[in-house]
Structure formats: structure tokens, C-alpha cells
Amino acid sequence: MRNVKRLIFRIASDLSLVACVALIILWGRSTQHRDEYRFTRHGRVFALASVDGRVVIDNWPQIIEFGERKQRQEVRLLGPRVGGSYDVPRQNLGRLSALGARKPPPLTSNTLFFYWIGVVITAILPALRFVRRFRRELQVYRQYRPAARLRCWKCGYDLTGNTSGTCPECGAPIPK
């Protein structure tokens, strides 16, 4: 039963270590890139995104979609391009100014969790395993290390079994 518990602990700590390393990699990537998974809820587009060291749910795709839709409408209202400038029909001027006055929806962002918290939590089991292993190795070392031998402080001669109080090699006194 004890071996089964050790095996389960070892597997759990290994998986936790893999998760910790993966979170560290994602954390580093999130400082340089925005990775996202888009989904729709109640007709609105949201993103589950990894950005700036955290995982968030935001409406960034709505803002992008708003900008793209606004750009398509502007191109449609501007008319054909003639010699580097647009030939805007008169009836479209009012619509164009109204289109320019439209504002994108505000960015809403809800943080689900920060990567550093995940790293700390997933590092607990591997740290415990390391501490247990280190203590076991230290215990084995202390149990089997050779006994310290008494040597002369001046010449290094082995004084095991010497009862005279002086070194027979160089005559130096032996401290008690």
C-alpha cells in the first residue's frame, strides 16, 4: 500500500511538473503574442485569450469586427477611386459623416487567472518531491559516511588508538 501511495505521488508530481513548465512557456508567450479562442454567446463574439501574463475573456473580436465592417461600409460609400482620390457621390456624404461618428464598443475584459498563480500551484508537488528526496539522500549520507579519523594538526599523521597525548611522527601535542 505504501508503494502505491509513493507511485501515485510520483506520477502526480511528474504531471504537475509538466503542467508547471507548460504554464511557464505560455506565460512567456503571452507577453509577446495574443493567442485566442473565439466563441459566440447570445449573438455577441467573445475571445478566451492569453495576453500579458493572464488568461482573459474579452470582446476584442467585436471591436475588430466593428472596424472591418466600418471599413467595408466606407469603401462602399466612397465610390470608385479616380486618379488617387475618391469620387464620392453627393448622396453619400451625410452617410459617410454619420459612419465616422460611430464609436466601437468599449473593451471589456475579465481576468480568469494569472499565469504566475498557476505556476506556483503546480510547482508545489515537484518541490515537495525534491525536498523528500533531498532529506532521504541526506539521511543515507549521514548513516553511511565514514567515521571522522583523528589526525595530527601539524603533520596529518593518523592518531587512531594513540593514548600518549603527542604525535609519534612530529611530537606535536594532541588537543583533547
ABEGO torsion letter per residue (X at the ends): XAAAAAAAAAAAAAAAAAAAAAAAAAAAAAAABBBBBBBBBGGBBBBBBBBGGBBBBBAAAAAAAAAAAAAAAAAAAAEBBBGGBBBBBAAAAAAAAAAAABBBBBBBBBBABBAAAAAAAAAAAAAAAAAAAAAAAAAAAAAABBBBBBBBAAAGBBABGBAAGBBAAAGBBBBX
